[in-house]
Amino acid sequence: MRFSAAALLLSVLLGVITYVSVRQLLLEDRRDSAIEQAAGDARLVAATIRSGQANLSEVLIALRPPRRSTPMLYHDDQWYAASLQVRPEDLPESLTSVVLEGAAARQVLWIRDRPVSVVGIPLAGDLGHYFEVFPLVDVADTLATLSYVLVLASAATTVAGAILGGIIARRVLRPLRDVTEVAKEIAAGDLESRLDEGVDADLAVLTASFNRMADTLHTRIAHEAKFASDVAHELRTPLTTVMTSLSVLEGRREELSTEGKEALDLLGQDVRRLERTAAYLVEIAQHDAGVVTAELEPLSAPAFVSRLLNRLRRPDLPIVVDQSAVRSLVHADESRMERIIVNLIDNADTHGGGATQLTVQRVGDRIRIAVEDDGPGVSGGERERIFERFVRGSDAGRSGRYNGSGLGLALAAENADLLGGDIWVEESPGGGARFVVELDAVST
């Protein structure tokens, strides 16, 4: 667009300069020739008047040159003209008054819609005043043709500039587009994507630097993922021992004192949270390593939610199924769907005062499953970040005890993305938070 505008501006500027220059040259040339011819004709008329040998009208008619100019004479208070096409009354008063006062004059004007140049010359010896009207139609036609050609040239230059500019812009911006596309692929999780270093020699340094940066980023992420996986696996072995010991202690709970029972309850809560965190870390490491897969198959969302709540022993949690979703199927992997919904329910129990309702509805060609809670909700500024790893809401930790690892919602988002769906949080009609996961419905 900028190339087109620049080409248009340049062509218009050049066209105006060319038109003005040519017009000036043509008019100056015609002015000089008109003055020269009028002066010669005026001398001839003066000589004829002095000799008294011919009729003045006949002399003027004989003077008409090939250019078809019109001679006129004002002599002894009488006008003489060689043609009726231009009459004395057609001459402008501003010109005739100057000439009649004894000064030569020239003026360009329009007479009967035709451009003309009028030259007035006082005759020497007070013999009268000579006028000659020169047509400028050929000059006007030449300028009209020139303007038409310049307009066409401007249009052609603009089009050519747009085409050339587009070619140059594509060539110049192609490497930047390649960098942008590769950066998008890396941001989307394709850490193996790289730029071709041999495409443009001028950008070889940039391309090599970008690829080194991507290699460094890939290596660092791989090391961090391996570290998290190793830590999680190292924790699971002692955790298994601790969980076994905890089960033994809980089996002999009645033998403990009141203080011992309270300590056992706190120990059980924290150990189970630690076990869940270790499991989350293992799953996150698997996602980062790209070993997690999903087998999509048609799944009845209402039936799935009902079975899941029975397994979780949550028959008290109401399920609201919209009529449009009763017979609808969703493309999903049941195990991944279970991880998503379980994490959303756990989040509601931990931070939202407990889940109050599950809803299933169809919106267009997608199925929405929502978990609502009765908590304080999630502020608008936190609704995006809350699905990031190790990020918890602003109310987390206010009770002075452990309130989760900040990984449950992150894993829910990872699994939703794996299923080709979306996940977000909004305000619940009851005032709490409403976490929604949306997946593609099976076409019917």
Sequence and secondary structure as in RCSB ss.txt:
>XXXX:A:sequence
MRFSAAALLLSVLLGVITYVSVRQLLLEDRRDSAIEQAAGDARLVAATIRSGQANLSEVLIALRPPRRSTPMLYH
DDQWYAASLQVRPEDLPESLTSVVLEGAAARQVLWIRDRPVSVVGIPLAGDLGHYFEVFPLVDVADTLATLSYVL
VLASAATTVAGAILGGIIARRVLRPLRDVTEVAKEIAAGDLESRLDEGVDADLAVLTASFNRMADTLHTRIAHEA
KFASDVAHELRTPLTTVMTSLSVLEGRREELSTEGKEALDLLGQDVRRLERTAAYLVEIAQHDAGVVTAELEPLS
APAFVSRLLNRLRRPDLPIVVDQSAVRSLVHADESRMERIIVNLIDNADTHGGGATQLTVQRVGDRIRIAVEDDG
PGVSGGERERIFERFVRGSDAGRSGRYNGSGLGLALAAENADLLGGDIWVEESPGGGARFVVELDAVST
>XXXX:A:secstr
 HHHHHHHHHHHHHHHHHHHHHHHHHHHHHHHHHHHHHHHHHHHHHHHHHHT S HHHHHHHH  TT  EEEEEE
TTEEEES SSS GGGS HHHHHHHHTT  EEEEEEETTEEEEEEEEE TTT  EEEEEEE HHHHHHHHHHHHHH
HHHHHHHHHHHHHHHHHHHHHHHHHHHHHHHHHHHHHTT TT    TTS GGGHHHHHHHHHHHHHHHHHHHHHH
HHHHHHHHHHHHHHHHHHHHHHHHHHTGGGS HHHHHHHHHHHHHHHHHHHHHHHHHHHHHHHHT      EEEE
HHHHHHHHHHHTT TTS EEE GGGSS EEEE HHHHHHHHHHHHHHHHHHSSSEEEEEEEEETTEEEEEEEESS
    GGGTTGGGSTT   TTTTTTSS    S HHHHHHHHHHHTT EEEEEE TTSSEEEEEEEEB   
